[in-house]
């Protein structure tokens, strides 16, 4: 026969295990049933940009697509992304589209692409000195999952061009050096 204190202890431990199992399964369900967004950018006018930089054209046109994909199992609600652009010295952006997008929803396994056109003045070739051009776009995208939890992801891409090639790529991660 089991002593009374042992029976109470076993019952308490069983209740605790049941509670932890329930909480863990609820947490796992939320993780598996949420939106997971990723972003990517693609330069659409690579050859035109190369020619503009090689010839020190009076206008440098950058045309790219910013794509957001939901890899999760539930919709991403109220997606909002905003950009700021580093404008090279001696320049102004005189036509820029796509600095932000209104809130929208992205279904599971779906993508949305924002096409962005930026035209930079090239003050007497000052921004293509040595046939090199660089600009950066930075920002963030935020959305809510079906559980109402807000997520924010930073955005940073660098666009570089010279007389032979042009690329858009994720910004390099900052390098931290600690003192010995």
Steps between C-alpha positions, in 0.01 A plus 500: 500500500625848405522751785262798475782754454641299209163485323459877536855556367441272201170677424666840523784394272252355248300825499818702452613279210157529336507880533853525354407268214193709419698827506777351286254369240322837490834676446600248230166554323560876495849455359385266226190702413643847452626713214872499423597780261816532299610773259722524197586763239581471131655762274292519181703745292852366548622569143347848487659589835842375384476711181396809700792464740749425221397811305451732803141555386318807639238274659566172678186286497468213747206264449457207737242269648457443872335162562344381827408131536296335776654158568266439795173311531274797580453849352719795585261783578554870453843477335660844480846573375683828471832595341744785522775548244855619544535769239855544368658847538430752222175323420134506559239237440259679271270207433456231755215259527441229754635651819222327693208272441158506653403230740415174329462133586709221354353150495711196589753401232427822305721793397454868423745710302533878514672648195708807579644757259755755619655764276810673635644815350867462416650845555756512220599139560578565868300194608663268252859606565734224388192339343362384834155561653361391835178552693340323793140440596411438861176452684284243665196286442245430769194276513277309739451127513161335555565498875527881500876502564689777316823419323750751361787412268776741393565560130835603356626468143792659323491574127838535329593547137815553299583502129470121471238379751222603738366316803254523785582305815429485871704746700802340658464425869690745719831362619557535870849486636546455871806616685735220613 
